[in-house]
Amino acid sequence: MDVWFEGLSCTSSQNGRRILDNVSGRFLSGELTAILGPSGAGKTTLLNAISGYRRVGISGEMAEGMRESGCYIGQIDLLAEMVTAGELMEFATTLKLPDTTPKQRTTIVEENLAKLGMGECYNTRTERLSGGQRRRLSIALELVNDPPVLFLDEPTSGLDNVSTGQMIRLLRELSRAGRTIVCTIHQPSASLFDLFDRVYFLAAGKCVYQGGAGHHLIDYLAAHNFVCPIHYNPADFVIEVTEDFLNIQELCKASKNGKISWYCKTDGSNKPQVLIKKQEGMKKKRFSKFKLFRDSRSHSHFWLQFWAIFYRLTLQLNRNKIGIYIQIFHHVACSVIIGVLFYDCGNDGDDPFNLVKFYMTVIVFYTYTQSIISILQYPFERKLVKREHFNQWYSLFPYYAAYTVTKACYMLPLLLMFVATSYGLSGHQWELGRFLLFLMVGVLTSSTAESLGLIIGTIFNVTNGSIVGPMTLTPIFGFAIYGIDFSRTIDPFMSLLLRTSFMRSARTLLFLVGYGLGRGKLECSMDTSHCIFNDPRVFIYQLNLEHVTLWYAIADLFLQALLYRIAFYLVLKWKMRS
């Protein structure tokens, strides 16, 4: 399948700068094509635009159906960690070839790994692979279903000269099977430059040359008074020539910015021949910022995707032993410290506000533990999901469902350890119903906080998310503690605003769990006539909660947890399209 585009332009959404300026071209099937140019020329932008990976600010025309057939491999090798190369290949094969048997999938995996020289890495975890091995594995994952078009951004980035040569020769060999392979590369050596069948040079967002490599390029430059010295790398020479704006204008004028295509190939006499720009009957497809690219859908059904993703996520979590030990230590240590600090406060009628402090400390623990972890971890996960989802490994909803279930299964045992310890040390009544409600508050609060962290981690990178996270949680916490000592006199408008805090909803439910459900009188060391808060109903009245039922409080917190979870899915879906 040929990759064809015409009048392609791209404008930066940040400063309005023209990144690509009305470029055109066609990359032929069965050939290895390189997009070259100096830094900032628009190489990655062009690759992202024609592959469909970038959608914002793009205009122009391209061949219909092209984006549905290609796979995109970015400059950074995004591979799931804590799994072996073989397991990751099995995962990709299960999703991309759902109709195959396990034996057939194993055969396909072994053949693809052997084809790319990765047979010995079958049982090696991805985080232990070298740079070249990671890049070859990224390619092997996309070759599972034999895509006709393959886009690669800087496939030789970070590789030594030997590995770079091996990578280019591998891509050339893969293209000979009839695939269209397009890659960006910065400054290849002269020997590697000759390995490309076709090159596409960009400078300042304009096409200055497209056609054959080697002597074709040298002849083209010489015809326009740019003579490449003998024994000089033609790729380096073009980049040096295009550093001058006047040279860019002259070359663009000669090639009409790519609209006259120099698709040169050689016959037996090694003379260049010019191919026509358009194929007869080729359908064009116009695209804009509103109607853009494919809606990535896997060919497998929902439950196959769900269980495959669930298995991989569970495998990753279980193999992260250090992370598990840290989490267990964190929950146990914090529960003991909090329990000791507020020892037996759950039955203290002298100072009920000590119990208020305990409840708020517990809620803060739930919130910051889950939200900060998500803010720090999910930016990488989001990039991985975008690449796999874009390359049609799976649909977004099965991933969302599997991720939610996996995190819930991982979170529940940790919360059970924390709640059991802190609940017991704080002196609460050992009633099964009351304990389960206390645990439920922890689950709902943690889930809501995790969703908030996932939303922030989806939108922002780690650096900005670390700023936005505390900035977002501060008013939520402020709303939670506002008006504890004057709850009955809070303005109605302010009361409505306070209800937006899920931490306040959790606080309300904890008060009802701790002081409601027919709770008897609390212990009091002073004279009963002066110990007015030994009756739980007095404190419930003081907090203006006498008309709030337990089921209403549960529904309120559950609704907020649900809304935050839905918001995470919508934000994730939006981010996959941007």
C-alpha positions in Angstrom: 0.0 0.0 0.0 1.4 3.4 -1.0 1.4 6.2 1.5 0.3 9.3 -0.4 -0.5 12.8 0.8 -1.0 16.2 -0.8 -1.1 19.8 0.6 -0.3 18.7 4.1 0.0 21.5 6.6 0.4 21.6 10.3 0.2 24.6 12.7 1.3 24.7 16.3 -1.6 25.1 18.7 0.7 26.9 21.2 2.3 29.7 19.2 0.6 29.4 15.8 3.9 28.6 14.0 3.7 26.8 10.7 5.4 23.4 11.3 4.6 21.9 7.9 3.9 24.1 4.9 1.8 22.6 2.2 4.0 19.5 1.6 3.1 16.6 -0.7 4.6 13.2 -1.4 4.1 9.5 -1.9 6.0 6.6 -0.3 5.9 3.4 -2.3 5.2 -0.2 -1.1 8.1 -2.6 -0.9 10.5 0.2 -0.2 12.3 1.8 2.8 11.8 5.5 2.9 13.6 8.0 5.2 12.4 11.4 6.2 15.5 13.6 6.8 16.3 17.2 7.6 17.9 19.4 10.2 16.5 19.7 13.7 13.2 21.5 13.8 12.5 20.8 10.1 9.2 19.0 10.9 10.3 15.3 10.4 8.5 13.9 13.4 5.5 16.1 12.8 5.2 14.8 9.2 5.5 11.2 10.3 2.9 11.7 13.1 0.5 13.5 10.7 0.6 10.9 7.9 0.4 8.0 10.4 -2.5 9.7 12.2 -0.7 9.8 15.6 -1.0 13.6 15.6 -4.5 15.1 15.0 -4.4 18.7 16.2 -3.8 21.5 13.6 -3.6 19.2 10.6 -5.0 20.0 7.2 -4.6 18.5 3.7 -5.5 15.3 1.7 -4.2 11.8 1.8 -5.1 8.4 0.4 -8.2 6.9 1.9 -7.7 3.9 4.2 -4.0 4.5 4.7 -4.2 5.2 8.4 -6.3 2.2 9.1 -3.5 -0.1 7.8 -0.4 1.3 9.4 1.3 0.8 12.7 3.3 3.5 14.6 6.5 3.1 16.6 7.6 6.1 18.5 11.1 7.4 19.2 10.9 6.1 22.8 10.3 2.3 23.1 7.2 2.0 25.3 7.1 -1.5 26.5 5.2 -2.9 29.5 7.6 -3.6 32.3 7.9 -6.7 34.6 7.0 -9.1 31.7 9.3 -11.1 29.4 9.6 -10.5 25.7 7.8 -13.8 25.0 4.9 -12.9 27.3 4.5 -9.5 25.7 4.6 -11.1 22.3 1.9 -13.6 23.4 -0.2 -10.7 24.7 0.0 -8.9 21.4 -0.7 -12.1 19.4 -3.7 -12.9 21.5 -5.3 -9.5 20.9 -4.3 -9.1 17.2 -5.0 -12.7 16.1 -7.9 -13.8 18.3 -8.9 -16.7 16.0 -5.6 -18.5 16.4 -5.0 -21.4 18.7 -2.5 -21.2 21.6 -0.1 -23.5 19.6 -0.4 -21.3 16.5 0.3 -18.1 18.6 3.4 -19.7 20.1 4.7 -20.5 16.7 4.0 -17.0 15.4 5.8 -15.5 18.4 8.9 -17.7 18.0 9.1 -17.0 14.3 8.8 -13.3 14.7 11.4 -13.1 17.5 13.8 -15.3 15.5 13.3 -13.2 12.4 14.4 -10.1 14.3 17.2 -11.8 16.1 15.4 -11.9 19.5 15.0 -15.7 19.9 17.4 -15.8 22.9 15.5 -13.0 24.6 12.2 -15.0 24.9 12.4 -15.3 28.7 14.1 -11.9 29.3 12.2 -9.1 31.0 11.7 -6.0 29.0 13.4 -3.7 31.5 16.6 -5.9 31.1 16.8 -5.6 27.3 19.4 -3.4 25.6 18.4 -0.4 23.5 18.7 -2.3 20.3 16.8 -5.3 21.6 14.0 -3.0 22.9 13.7 -1.4 19.5 13.6 -4.8 17.7 11.0 -6.0 20.2 8.8 -3.0 19.5 8.9 -3.8 15.8 8.2 -7.5 16.4 5.1 -6.6 18.4 3.7 -4.7 15.5 4.6 -7.4 12.9 2.4 -9.9 14.5 -0.5 -9.2 12.2 1.7 -8.3 9.3 0.7 -4.6 8.7 1.2 -3.3 5.2 2.6 0.1 6.5 5.0 0.7 9.3 5.9 4.2 10.6 9.0 4.6 12.8 10.2 7.7 14.5 14.0 7.8 14.9 14.5 4.0 15.0 18.2 4.4 15.4 18.0 6.9 18.3 20.3 5.9 21.2 21.9 3.0 19.3 25.6 2.6 18.5 26.9 2.5 14.9 26.8 -1.3 14.7 23.3 -1.5 16.1 22.2 1.3 13.8 23.4 -0.5 10.8 21.7 -3.7 11.9 18.5 -1.8 12.4 18.5 -0.1 9.0 19.3 -3.4 7.2 16.5 -5.1 9.2 14.0 -2.5 8.1 15.2 -2.8 4.5 14.7 -6.6 4.6 11.2 -6.2 6.1 10.3 -3.8 3.3 11.2 -6.3 0.7 8.2 -8.4 1.8 5.9 -5.8 0.2 5.6 -3.5 3.3 5.8 0.3 3.1 8.2 1.4 5.8 8.7 5.0 6.5 11.1 6.3 9.2 12.6 9.5 10.3 16.3 9.7 10.8 18.6 12.6 11.7 22.0 12.3 10.1 22.8 8.8 8.8 26.4 7.9 7.7 27.1 7.6 4.0 27.0 3.8 4.0 23.7 3.7 5.8 22.3 6.5 3.6 22.7 4.3 0.5 20.5 1.6 2.1 17.4 3.7 1.8 15.3 3.2 -1.4 13.9 6.7 -1.2 14.5 9.8 0.9 12.3 12.8 1.7 14.2 16.0 2.8 12.5 18.7 4.8 13.8 22.1 5.8 11.8 24.8 7.6 8.6 22.8 7.2 9.0 22.6 3.4 9.9 19.7 1.1 13.3 20.4 -0.7 13.7 17.0 -2.3 12.0 13.6 -2.6 13.3 10.7 -4.6 16.1 8.2 -4.8 19.1 8.3 -2.4 22.8 8.2 -3.4 23.7 9.4 -6.8 20.1 10.4 -7.6 20.2 13.1 -4.9 23.7 14.2 -5.9 22.6 14.6 -9.6 19.5 16.5 -8.4 21.6 18.9 -6.3 24.2 19.4 -9.1 21.4 20.2 -11.5 20.6 23.2 -9.3 24.1 24.4 -8.7 24.7 22.6 -5.4 27.7 20.4 -6.1 28.4 17.8 -3.4 32.2 17.3 -2.9 33.6 13.8 -3.6 33.7 11.5 -0.6 31.3 13.7 1.2 28.1 12.4 2.9 25.2 13.6 0.7 22.9 13.6 3.7 25.2 15.9 5.6 25.6 18.1 2.5 21.9 18.6 2.1 21.5 19.6 5.7 24.4 22.1 5.4 22.9 23.5 2.3 19.5 24.0 3.8 20.9 25.9 6.7 20.7 29.0 4.4 17.2 30.3 4.0 17.9 31.3 0.3 19.0 27.8 -0.5 15.8 26.4 1.0 13.8 28.8 -1.1 15.7 27.8 -4.3 15.3 24.1 -3.7 11.7 24.4 -2.8 11.1 26.4 -5.9 12.8 23.7 -8.0 10.7 21.0 -6.5 7.6 23.2 -6.0 7.7 22.1 -2.4 7.1 18.5 -3.3 4.3 18.9 -5.7 6.5 17.7 -8.5 7.6 14.3 -7.2 11.1 13.1 -8.0 10.2 9.4 -7.6 13.4 8.1 -9.2 14.1 4.5 -9.7 16.8 2.9 -11.9 16.5 0.5 -14.7 19.3 -1.7 -16.1 21.2 1.4 -17.3 21.2 3.0 -13.9 19.5 6.1 -15.4 16.9 7.8 -13.2 13.3 7.6 -14.3 10.5 9.8 -13.0 7.3 8.1 -11.8 3.9 9.9 -12.0 2.8 11.7 -8.9 -0.7 10.1 -8.6 -2.0 6.7 -9.2 -5.0 6.4 -11.5 -8.1 5.7 -9.4 -6.5 6.5 -6.1 -9.1 7.8 -3.7 -8.3 10.9 -1.7 -9.5 11.7 1.7 -9.6 15.2 3.2 -9.1 15.6 6.9 -9.6 18.5 9.3 -9.4 19.1 13.0 -12.9 17.8 13.5 -13.0 14.6 11.4 -9.7 13.0 11.5 -8.4 9.6 12.0 -9.4 6.0 12.8 -11.3 4.9 15.9 -8.8 2.2 17.0 -10.7 -1.0 17.5 -9.3 -4.4 18.1 -10.6 -7.4 16.1 -11.0 -9.4 19.4 -14.2 -9.3 21.5 -14.6 -7.5 24.8 -13.9 -10.4 27.2 -10.8 -11.6 25.4 -9.4 -8.1 25.6 -10.4 -7.7 29.2 -8.9 -11.0 30.4 -5.7 -10.5 28.4 -5.2 -7.0 29.8 -6.2 -8.1 33.3 -3.7 -10.9 33.2 -0.8 -8.6 32.1 -1.6 -6.0 34.7 -1.8 -8.6 37.4 1.4 -10.1 36.3 3.1 -6.7 36.4 1.8 -5.9 39.9 2.7 -9.3 41.3 6.3 -9.2 40.0 6.9 -5.8 41.4 8.1 -7.3 44.8 9.7 -4.1 46.0 6.6 -2.1 45.3 4.5 -4.6 47.1 6.7 -4.6 50.2 6.8 -0.8 50.3 3.0 -0.6 50.1 2.6 -3.2 52.9 5.1 -1.4 55.1 3.4 1.9 54.3 -0.1 0.8 55.3 0.9 -1.2 58.3 3.3 1.4 59.7 0.9 4.3 59.2 -2.0 2.3 60.7 0.1 1.6 63.8 1.3 5.2 64.1 -2.2 6.6 63.7 -3.7 4.0 66.0 -1.2 4.8 68.8 -1.6 8.6 68.4 -5.4 8.3 68.7 -5.4 5.3 71.0 -8.9 4.5 72.4 -10.3 7.8 71.1 -13.3 6.0 69.7 -14.8 5.5 73.2 -13.8 8.8 74.7 -16.7 11.0 75.7 -14.4 13.7 77.3 -13.0 15.0 74.0 -15.0 14.0 71.0 -12.9 16.3 68.8 -10.0 13.9 69.2 -12.1 11.4 67.2 -12.7 14.1 64.6 -9.0 14.4 64.2 -8.6 10.6 63.9 -11.3 10.5 61.1 -9.6 13.4 59.2 -6.2 11.8 59.5 -7.5 8.5 58.1 -9.2 10.3 55.2 -6.1 12.2 54.4 -4.1 8.9 54.4 -6.6 7.4 52.0 -6.6 10.4 49.7 -2.9 11.2 49.5 -1.7 7.6 49.3 -3.9 6.7 46.3 -3.8 10.0 44.4 -0.1 10.7 44.6 0.8 7.1 43.5 -1.5 7.5 40.4 -0.1 11.0 39.6 3.5 9.6 39.6 2.8 6.3 37.9 0.1 6.9 35.3 1.9 9.3 32.8 4.0 6.4 31.5 1.0 4.1 31.5 -1.0 6.6 29.5 1.7 6.8 26.8 1.9 3.0 26.6 -1.9 2.8 26.3 -2.0 5.4 23.6 0.5 3.6 21.5 -1.1 0.2 21.9 -4.6 1.6 21.5 -3.6 3.5 18.4 -2.0 0.4 16.8 -5.4 -1.4 17.4 -4.3 -3.9 20.0 -7.4 -3.3 22.0 -10.3 -0.9 22.5 -10.3 1.6 25.3 -13.2 0.4 27.4 -11.9 -3.2 28.0 -8.6 -1.6 29.1 -10.4 0.8 31.4 -12.5 -2.1 32.9 -9.5 -4.4 33.4 -7.4 -1.6 34.9 -10.2 -0.7 37.4 -10.7 -4.3 38.5 -7.0 -4.9 38.8 -6.4 -1.9 41.0 -9.4 -2.8 43.2 -8.1 -6.3 43.8 -4.7 -4.8 44.7 -6.1 -2.0 46.9 -8.6 -4.1 49.0 -6.1 -6.3 51.0 -3.9 -3.2 51.8 -6.9 -1.3 53.0 -8.0 -4.3 55.1 -4.7 -4.3 56.9 -4.8 -0.6 57.5 -8.4 -0.5 58.7 -8.2 -3.5 61.0 -5.2 -2.1 62.8 -6.3 1.5 63.1 -9.9 0.6 63.9 -8.8 -1.7 66.7 -6.3 0.6 68.3 -8.6 3.6 68.1 -11.1 1.9 70.4 -14.1 1.5 68.1 -16.7 -1.0 68.9 -16.0 -4.4 67.4 -19.2 -4.9 65.5 -19.0 -6.5 62.1 -21.5 -4.2 60.4 -19.7 -1.1 61.8 -16.3 -2.4 60.8 -17.4 -3.3 57.3 -18.9 0.2 56.9 -15.6 1.7 58.1 -13.8 -0.4 55.5 -16.3 0.6 52.8 -15.6 4.3 53.5 -11.9 3.5 53.0 -12.6 1.7 49.7 -14.8 4.5 48.3 -12.5 7.3 49.4 -9.4 5.6 48.1 -11.1 4.8 44.8 -12.2 8.5 44.4 -8.8 9.7 45.2 -7.2 7.3 42.8 -9.6 8.5 40.1 -8.6 12.0 40.7 -4.9 11.1 40.6 -5.5 9.2 37.3 -7.3 12.2 35.8 -4.3 14.4 36.7 -1.8 11.8 35.6 -3.6 11.4 32.2 -3.6 15.2 31.5 -0.2 16.2 32.9 3.3 14.8 33.0 4.9 13.8 36.3 6.5 17.2 36.9 3.3 19.2 36.3 1.1 16.6 37.9 3.1 16.8 41.1 2.2 20.5 41.3 -1.4 20.2 40.2 -2.2 17.3 42.5 -1.6 19.0 45.9 -3.0 22.2 44.4 -6.3 20.3 43.7 -6.4 18.4 46.9 -5.8 21.5 49.1 -9.3 23.1 48.6 -10.9 19.6 48.8 -9.3 19.1 52.2 -10.2 22.6 53.2 -13.9 22.1 52.4 -13.7 18.9 54.4 -12.7 20.5 57.7 -14.5 23.8 57.3 -17.2 24.5 59.9 -16.7 21.5 62.2 -17.3 23.7 65.3 -20.1 25.8 63.7 -21.8 23.3 61.4 -25.3 24.5 62.3 -24.7 28.1 61.2 -23.1 27.5 57.8 -24.6 29.5 55.0 -26.8 27.4 52.6 -24.7 28.5 49.5 -21.5 27.5 51.3 -23.1 24.2 52.3 -23.7 23.5 48.6 -20.1 24.3 47.8 -18.8 22.1 50.6 -20.7 19.1 49.1 -18.3 19.1 46.2 -15.6 17.7 48.5 -15.5 13.9 48.5 -13.3 14.1 51.6 -16.2 15.9 53.4 -18.6 13.2 52.2 -16.3 10.6 53.6 -16.0 12.5 56.9 -19.8 12.7 57.2 -20.2 9.0 56.6 -17.4 8.2 59.2 -19.2 10.3 61.8 -22.5 8.4 61.2 -20.6 5.0 61.4 -18.8 6.0 64.6 -21.6 7.8 66.4 -24.8 6.4 64.8 -26.2 2.9 64.4 -27.6 3.0 67.9 -24.3 3.6 69.5 -24.4 3.6 73.3 -23.0 6.2 75.7 -19.3 6.8 75.6 -16.9 6.5 78.6 -16.4 9.8 80.5 -14.0 10.4 83.3 -15.5 13.6 84.5 -18.9 14.2 86.2 -21.7 13.0 83.9 -23.5 16.4 84.2 -20.5 18.1 82.6 -19.8 15.4 80.1 -22.4 16.4 77.5 -20.7 14.5 74.6 -20.9 11.1 76.2 -24.2 10.8 74.4 -23.4 10.3 70.6 -26.6 12.0 69.6 -25.4 15.3 71.0 -22.3 15.3 68.8 -24.4 14.3 65.8 -26.7 17.2 66.5 -23.7 19.5 66.9 -22.4 18.5 63.5 -25.9 19.1 62.0 -26.2 15.5 60.9 -29.3 14.4 62.8 -31.3 14.5 59.5 -28.7 12.7 57.4 -29.5 9.0 57.1 -26.7 6.4 56.7 -28.0 5.3 53.3 -28.0 8.9 52.1 -24.4 9.4 53.2 -23.4 6.1 51.5 -25.1 7.1 48.3 -23.5 10.6 48.3 -20.0 9.2 48.6 -20.7 6.3 46.2 -22.0 8.8 43.6 -18.9 11.0 43.9 -16.7 7.9 43.5 -18.7 6.9 40.4 -18.5 10.4 38.9 -14.8 10.6 39.3 -14.3 7.2 37.7 -16.4 8.2 34.7 -14.5 11.4 34.5 -11.3 9.5 34.3 -12.6 7.4 31.4 -13.8 10.5 29.5 -10.4 12.2 30.1 -8.5 9.1 29.0 -10.7 8.8 25.9 -10.1 12.5 25.0 -6.4 12.2 25.6 -6.2 9.2 23.2 -7.7 11.3 20.5 -5.5 14.4 21.0 
